[in-house]
Amino acid sequence: MYMFLPFLTALIGLVLVWFEKRIAGLGMLAITVIILIVWFRFHATNHLNISL
C-alpha cells in the first residue's frame, strides 16, 4: 500500500544529489533506509509469521 514511499524518498534524494545538495541527499537516503527497515519488520513479522 505504501511501498511507493521508499521509491519517492530515493528519487527525491537522487534529485537533491543531482543538484549538489549532498547532505540533504544523505538525509533522504537515511529516511529511505528507515522506511524500508520499518516496512520490512512490520511485514516480515505480521504477514509472514516470522519471528525476528
N, C-alpha and C positions, 0 to 999 in steps of 0.2 A: 504494500500500500504506500509506504513512504520510502521505498527503495530509490526513488529519484533523488532524494536529498543528498546522499554522498556524491552522486554524479554532478549535481548542481554546485555543491561546495567545491568539488575538484575543478570544475570548469571555471568558477569564479577565481579560484586560486591560480589557475593557469593564465587567465586573462591578467590578473594582477602581476604575475611574474613577467608576462609579455611586455607590460608597461613599466617594468623595472621597479616594482614595489615588492622587493624580496621579503621583507619582514611580514607584510600583510599576507603574502603568498604562503609563507611558512605557517602563519596563524591559521589560514584556511586549510592547509594540509593537516594541521593538528586537529581542527574541528572535524574534518573528514574522517580521520582515523578514530576519533572518539565516537562519532556516529556509527561507524562500522563495527566497533567493539561492542557498543551498547546493543545495536541491532542483532549482532551475532549471538550475544549472551542471551537475549530475550528469546530469539527463535530457536537456538540450539537447546535451550533448557525446557521451554514450554511446548513447542510444537513438535520437536523430535524426541522428546522424553529422554534426553541425555543428561546424565548427572555430571556437571563440570565442577 
